[in-house]
Amino acid sequence: MYPGISSDVEKRLLALLDPAVTDMVANSLDDCAFAIFSGDDAEALALGMTVQGELTIVVTDPHRPLGDVRIQCGGKNTVLFVDNRNWGGNMHASIRVLGSDSVLFFADIGDAFVSLPDIYLRSHRQILFWGKGASAVGCSMEIDGTGAIVAIGDDALISGGVWIRNHDMHAIHDLSTGAQIGRPAVDTVLERHVWLGQDAMLLQVERIGMGSIVGARSLLKGRVQPRVAMAGTPARVIRRDVSWGRDLEGMTGAERASIGLPPL
């Protein structure tokens, strides 16, 4: 189904294709003619990429630039998979991949602006999934844990200064027993049409429900229900049965439908 990606990773990607997260389905790209090359090929430079280390690049249009993307790979068998048939060349990213057998999968973002100033995959067999039409003014991530996943759902809006971190950074120990008491790394999933406000920090967030809003400078952990507004440090629910629209005039019918609501 997806060239360049192992059958094990493909199964894990298919599990992410949940209607609550993305419109993509297993056969969404069956009509594509993929181009595959390595990070040191001339085609990578033409796409706007600077690559250090071993990287396999899979795109749906080898002639359509991605933007300005810098990737450092410390391990082996890293794959960058991009459905760029309709991209406007508005992605600006600095990505470090420390481990091996990891995949960065970017769906069709169209003309959305995506700024990812510091993306760090620290372990092996990790997956970063970026949904259709999702945009970011400035999102940084640190992903730890072998096999860990971070998924950004379709039409997400991530404001500047946002941090997503799925782990505690360092071990926390009980000094009397020596036991490690910190939480292990988690998978982090943003469902479709989620808005993260300026400077929000997500620490070991497991899931944010579709259509929800996280306020500026909020500190969030755990799980968030669909269609709520969260704010504060730590964040708490301040409004229920709310969502947001990209147009200041209100939500479109398509936006309402995407989070399971009928037209007004």
C-alpha positions in Angstrom: 0.0 0.0 0.0 2.7 2.5 1.0 6.0 2.1 -0.8 9.1 2.3 1.3 7.3 1.4 4.5 7.5 -1.9 6.2 4.5 -4.1 6.7 4.7 -3.7 10.5 4.7 0.1 10.2 1.9 0.0 7.6 -0.3 -1.9 10.0 0.3 0.7 12.7 -0.4 3.5 10.3 -3.7 1.9 9.2 -4.7 1.8 12.9 -4.4 5.6 12.9 -6.8 6.0 10.1 -9.7 6.5 12.4 -12.6 8.7 11.2 -12.3 10.7 14.4 -8.7 11.6 13.4 -8.6 11.7 9.5 -10.6 11.3 6.3 -7.8 9.1 5.0 -8.6 5.4 4.5 -6.6 2.4 3.5 -7.0 3.0 -0.3 -6.8 6.8 -0.3 -3.5 6.8 -2.2 -4.1 3.8 -4.5 -4.2 6.1 -7.6 -0.9 7.7 -6.9 2.4 7.2 -8.8 4.9 7.4 -6.1 8.5 8.6 -6.5 11.2 7.2 -4.1 14.7 8.4 -3.6 17.3 8.9 -0.9 18.2 12.1 1.0 21.4 12.6 -0.8 19.7 12.5 -4.3 19.3 15.7 -6.3 15.6 15.3 -6.1 15.7 15.9 -2.4 17.4 19.3 -2.9 14.8 20.2 -5.6 12.0 19.6 -3.1 13.7 22.0 -0.7 15.2 19.4 1.6 18.6 19.3 3.4 19.3 15.8 4.7 22.1 14.4 6.9 22.2 10.7 7.4 20.2 7.9 5.9 16.7 8.8 4.8 14.2 7.3 2.3 11.9 9.9 0.8 8.5 8.9 -0.8 6.4 11.6 -2.5 3.4 11.7 -4.7 4.8 14.5 -6.9 8.6 14.7 -7.3 8.3 18.2 -9.0 6.3 20.0 -6.3 8.5 21.6 -3.6 7.7 20.9 0.1 9.2 24.2 1.4 12.3 24.3 3.6 12.8 21.0 5.4 16.0 20.0 7.3 16.3 16.5 8.6 19.1 14.8 10.6 18.9 11.0 10.8 21.1 9.2 13.4 19.7 5.7 12.8 18.7 3.6 9.8 15.6 3.0 7.8 13.9 6.3 8.5 11.2 7.2 6.0 9.6 10.5 5.1 6.3 9.9 3.3 4.6 13.0 1.8 1.4 13.3 -0.2 2.4 16.6 -1.8 0.2 16.5 -5.0 -1.5 19.8 -3.9 1.1 21.3 -1.5 1.8 25.0 -1.7 5.4 24.7 -0.6 4.6 26.2 2.8 6.3 23.7 5.2 9.3 24.9 7.2 10.7 22.2 9.5 13.8 21.1 11.5 13.6 17.4 12.3 16.0 15.2 14.2 15.5 11.4 14.2 17.8 9.7 16.7 16.6 6.1 16.4 15.9 3.6 13.5 12.8 2.3 11.7 10.8 5.5 12.2 8.3 7.1 9.8 7.2 10.7 9.3 3.9 10.7 7.3 2.4 13.9 6.0 -1.0 13.8 4.3 -2.2 16.4 1.8 -2.0 19.8 3.6 -2.8 21.8 0.5 -1.9 25.5 1.0 -1.7 25.2 4.8 1.3 26.8 6.5 3.2 24.3 8.6 6.1 25.5 10.8 7.8 22.8 12.9 10.9 24.5 14.3 12.1 21.6 16.5 10.8 18.0 16.0 12.8 15.3 17.9 12.2 11.6 17.6 14.3 10.1 20.3 13.7 6.4 20.0 13.2 3.5 17.6 10.1 2.6 15.5 8.3 5.9 16.1 5.6 7.4 13.9 4.6 11.0 13.4 1.4 11.4 11.4 0.2 14.8 10.1 -3.4 15.0 8.9 -5.0 16.5 5.9 -5.2 20.3 6.0 -3.5 20.6 9.4 -1.6 23.8 10.0 1.0 25.0 12.5 2.3 28.5 13.2 5.1 27.0 15.3 4.9 23.6 16.9 7.8 21.8 18.6 7.7 18.1 19.7 9.8 15.6 21.6 8.7 12.0 21.2 10.3 9.3 23.3 9.6 5.6 23.8 10.2 2.8 21.4 7.1 2.4 19.1 5.6 5.7 20.3 3.1 7.6 18.0 2.1 11.2 17.7 -0.8 11.9 15.4 -2.1 15.3 14.4 -5.6 15.0 13.0 -7.1 16.6 9.9 -7.6 20.4 10.0 -5.8 20.9 13.3 -4.8 24.5 14.0 -1.6 24.8 16.1 -0.6 28.3 17.2 2.9 29.6 17.7 5.1 28.4 20.6 3.2 25.1 21.2 5.1 22.2 22.7 4.0 18.6 22.5 6.0 16.2 24.7 4.9 12.6 25.3 7.2 11.9 28.2 8.7 13.2 31.4 12.1 14.1 29.9 14.0 12.5 32.8 13.3 9.7 35.3 11.7 10.6 38.6 12.7 8.5 41.6 11.4 7.9 45.1 14.5 8.6 47.2 13.6 6.2 50.0 13.1 3.2 47.8 14.9 4.0 44.6 11.8 3.1 42.6 11.1 5.0 39.4 7.8 6.7 39.8 7.6 8.8 36.6 5.0 7.9 34.0 6.2 6.1 30.8 5.9 7.7 27.4 2.4 7.7 25.9 1.0 7.9 22.4 -0.5 11.3 21.7 -3.4 11.7 19.3 -5.2 14.9 18.4 -8.5 14.2 16.7 -9.7 16.3 13.8 -10.3 20.0 14.0 -8.5 20.7 17.3 -7.2 24.2 18.0 -4.1 24.6 20.3 -3.6 28.2 21.5 -0.5 30.2 21.7 2.3 28.7 23.9 0.1 25.7 25.0 2.1 22.9 26.4 1.0 19.3 26.1 2.8 16.9 28.5 1.9 13.2 28.2 -1.4 14.0 26.6 -3.0 10.8 25.4 -5.9 12.1 23.3 -7.7 15.4 22.6 -11.3 14.9 21.3 -12.5 16.3 18.0 -13.3 20.0 17.8 -11.8 20.9 21.2 -9.9 24.1 22.0 -6.8 24.4 24.3 -6.3 28.0 25.5 -3.2 30.1 25.2 -0.4 29.2 27.7 -2.4 26.2 29.1 -0.6 23.2 30.6 -2.4 20.0 29.6 -2.0 16.4 30.6 -4.1 13.2 30.2 -7.2 13.1 28.0 -9.7 15.8 26.7 -13.3 15.2 25.7 -14.6 16.2 22.2 -16.0 19.7 21.7 -14.8 21.4 24.9 -12.6 24.4 25.7 -9.7 23.9 28.1 -7.6 26.6 29.8 -5.3 27.2 32.7 -2.3 25.7 34.4 -3.2 22.9 34.9 -5.9 23.1 32.2 -9.5 22.5 33.1 -12.8 22.5 31.2 -14.2 26.0 31.0 -16.9 25.5 28.4 -18.7 22.4 27.0 -20.5 21.9 23.7 -18.2 24.4 21.9 -15.9 24.4 18.9 -14.3 26.9 16.6 -14.1 28.0 12.9 -11.2 29.2 10.8 -13.6 32.0 9.4 -14.3 34.7 12.0 -17.9 34.7 10.7 -18.5 31.2 12.2 -18.1 27.5 11.6 -18.7 26.2 8.1 -21.0 23.3 7.4 -18.0 21.2 6.6 -16.4 22.0 9.9 -19.5 21.1 11.8 -19.9 17.9 9.9 -16.2 17.0 10.5 -16.8 16.9 14.3 -20.1 15.0 14.1 -22.6 17.9 14.1 -25.5 18.6 11.7 -25.8 21.9 9.9 -27.5 24.7 11.8 
